[in-house]
Amino acid sequence: MRFFELKLRLIAPLVVMCCLIGVGSQVAQAQIYFNDTNIANFTGPITSYAAFTNFNNSDGCATSPFTPTTSELATHPCRVYNLGSSTPVTGLPTTNNWILATFTSPVSTIVVFPNIDHFGSAYDGYQYTIKGSNDGTTWTALFDATSVSNTGEPFTLVSHTGTAPLFVSNVLTTSTGPGGTVGYIAFRNGL
């Protein structure tokens, strides 16, 4: 089983899929940004979604464990967000808010579907940190946005640790749920 942890900054971001890849500190380069508002173009190729635990959901549409579906993402996307530091995950800092995303088997591509609930705020599309583990105890830092452009929508990565997404659709989709709109969908490859 592959485990991934997401640390969410600020209150109420959604991540319906988590991601992963390498470690290091670098300036964001080689990302491909595009503007596709049709969520079906992103969910169509997905064959397996992670199961989420260790999260809050005040919208009443997700209980733990929660596994999103293509239909749910298209019609009524549920957001999951930080449970709080009082519910630590083994091997991760207790001062962070971690959501556990577990895949049933190893994956080579991960897609992140953030919930944009503060449209126009530079942090909103990239307000997650990703760590990966093969055993649920030992974690490797994979991605953390350290700076994004702040000149207005659409925002792009300026710098990060780990490996940046291969490509990002940095606009809102037409898929709106009770807590925001899915946008800034990020694809990660080469796990």
N, C-alpha and C positions, 0 to 999 in steps of 0.2 A: 504494500500500500504506500502511496505517496501522500504526504501531509504538507499542507502549505498554511502559513499563518499570515494574516493580514493585520497590520496595526493601522488603525484609522485615526487620522488627525481631526480634531475638532468634533463637533457633534453631528450625527446623523448622515454619514455617507453610506452609500450602499455599494456593496461589491457582490455581484452575483456569480462571478467566476474569479478565481485567483490566478496568479501567474507565477513565473519563475524564470531564472537564469542567473548567471555568474556573479562575481564579486569584483569590486574595485571602485575607484573614484575617477570619474571622467566627465568631460564635457559632452552633452548630448549631441550625437552625430548620426547620420545615416538613417534617421527615422523618415518614414514616408507618411505624410499627412494628407488626408483627403476628406471630403465632405459628403458622406453618404448618410441620409436620414432614414433609410429603410432597414429596420432591424432584422428582417428576414434574410438580408444579404450576409449577416453575421452569424445568425443562429442556424441557418440551413446546413452548413457542413459539420456542425457539432454533433458528435455521437454520444458523448458522456459528460454530464455535469457533476461537479463536486457536491458533496453533502456538507452543509454548514452546521456547525455547532458553536457554542460559546458566544452567543450574540443576543442583542435586543431586537425587538420589532414592535413598535408602538402602533403600527398600522393594522394589526390584527390579522395579517394574511400569512404569516410564517411562524411555525413553531419548530423547536429544535428536536431532532435534526430536520433540516430543510434542504431539499434538493430542487433547484429551479428546473423549469422545463422550457422548451421552445415556445409553447403556447402561452405559458405564464408571462414570459418576458415580452411577448408581443402584445398581450391584451391587458395585463394587470401586474406589472413588475413589482414584486415585493422587495423591500429594502431590508437588509440586515446591517446592523451597526454595532459599535463597541458595547460590550457588556460591562466593562469596567475592570480596573486593576484588582478588584477583590476576587476575581476568578482567574487565577494564573494558569498558564499552560506550561507543562513540564519543559524545562530547558530554555524558556524565554524570559526576558526581563519582566518582573512583576509590576513595573511602573507603566507598562503600556497596555493598551486595549487590544487584545488579540482575538481574531475570529479564526476558528479552525475550519479549513476547507480540505476535505478528504476525498481523494479519488480512489476508486475500487481497484485500479491497476495503474502502472506507470503510463505517463502521457508525454508526448513530445511537443505539443503546442497547447498553450493556455490562453484563454481570452478573458479579459476583465471587462465587466459591464458596470461601470460606475453609475451611481444615482446622483444626478446633478440637482442639488436642492438650493444652491446659491449661484445661479447663472450670472455670469459677469464677474465673479470673484476668481482671481487667478489660481487659487489653490484647489478649487473644487474638482477639476477633472483628474487630478493626480494626487489626491489626498489619501494615499495608501502606501504602506511599506510591505514588502513581501519577503518572507523567509521560507525556505524549503527544507524538508526532512524526509528521509526514507524510513525512519524508525519512530517518529513522533517524540523523540527526546533530544537528539542532537540536531541543531538548526544551522543553516547557512544563509547569510544575508544575500538576497538575490536582486532586489530593486528598492530604491527609495529616491523619489524626486527631491532634489535639494533646492532647485530654483526653476521657475517657469517664467515665460515672458509675461509682462504685466501691462501690455499696451492695449489690451482689450481682446474680446473674442475674435477668432479662435486662438486659444493659448497653445504654446508649444513648450517642450522641455528645453531648458537652458543648460542645466547640469543635474547630475544624479550620481548615486553610487550603484554598483551592480550594472546589469545590462538593461538598456532602455528597450522599450517595445520596438518590434520590427516595423509595425505601422500602427497609426492611430487615426480613427475617424473623429476628428476633434470638433464635432458639432452635436447638437441634440438630435435624437431620433424622434419619431412620432409616437414612441411607446412611453406613455405617462402613467405612473402609478400614484398611490395616495401620498407618497412622500417626495415626489420629484419626477424627473424625466431621465431616461437612460441616455447617456451621451459619453463622449470621449472613450469609445470602445477601443481597447488596446490588445493587440495580438503579440504574443511572445512565442519564440520558436527555439528549437535546439536544446531541449532539456537534457 
